[in-house]
């Protein structure tokens, strides 16, 4: 019996190398509105007129203030910042 020439000279062919293709990454879809961030702002505490007037007076005495209105607004800002 004669050998089949095709079987003896068969080349082993390797499968072509697959190109590395990155798959698209899916991002989950939000079907609802974006929730609002919770605010860590302290509740407003009412500042009495007397407290503002006293602080404005101390600003005036310190010599670093301005007009009466400027001292009043500065006193309000300072008192609200402390709370």
C-alpha positions in Angstrom: 0.0 0.0 0.0 1.2 3.4 -0.9 1.1 6.2 1.5 -1.0 9.1 0.7 1.3 11.9 -0.1 -1.0 14.6 1.2 -1.1 13.1 4.7 2.6 12.8 5.0 3.4 16.3 3.9 0.5 17.9 5.8 1.5 21.1 7.4 0.0 22.0 10.7 -1.6 25.4 10.1 -2.1 27.4 13.2 -5.3 29.4 13.6 -4.7 33.1 12.7 -4.0 35.2 15.7 -7.1 37.0 16.9 -6.6 40.7 17.1 -7.0 42.0 20.6 -10.2 44.0 20.3 -11.4 45.7 23.4 -15.0 45.2 24.1 -17.1 48.3 24.7 -17.7 48.8 28.4 -21.4 49.4 29.2 -22.3 51.9 31.8 -25.5 51.4 33.7 -28.2 53.9 32.7 -29.8 56.0 35.4 -33.5 56.1 34.8 -34.2 58.5 37.6 -33.1 62.0 38.4 -29.8 62.5 40.1 -30.5 62.8 43.8 -29.6 66.1 45.4 -26.6 66.0 47.7 -27.6 66.4 51.3 -26.6 69.7 52.7 -24.6 69.8 55.9 -25.6 73.4 56.5 -26.6 74.0 60.1 -30.1 75.3 60.6 -30.3 79.1 60.7 -30.4 80.4 64.2 -31.9 83.7 64.7 -29.5 86.4 65.7 -31.0 89.1 67.9 -30.7 92.7 67.1 -29.1 93.4 70.4 -26.3 90.9 69.7 -25.6 92.6 66.3 -25.7 96.1 67.9 -23.3 95.1 70.6 -20.8 93.5 68.2 -21.1 96.6 65.9 -20.3 98.8 68.9 -17.3 96.7 69.7 -16.1 97.0 66.1 -16.6 100.8 66.3 -14.5 100.9 69.6 -11.7 98.9 68.1 -11.1 101.6 65.5 -11.0 99.0 62.6 -14.6 99.6 61.5 -16.1 102.0 59.0 -19.4 103.7 59.0 -22.3 102.6 61.2 -23.8 100.6 58.3 -20.5 98.9 57.5 -20.0 98.0 61.2 -23.5 96.6 61.3 -23.1 94.4 58.3 -19.7 93.2 59.5 -21.1 92.3 62.8 -23.9 90.3 61.1 -21.4 88.4 59.0 -19.2 87.6 62.0 -22.0 86.4 64.1 -23.5 84.3 61.3 -20.0 82.8 60.7 -19.7 81.7 64.4 -22.9 79.7 64.3 
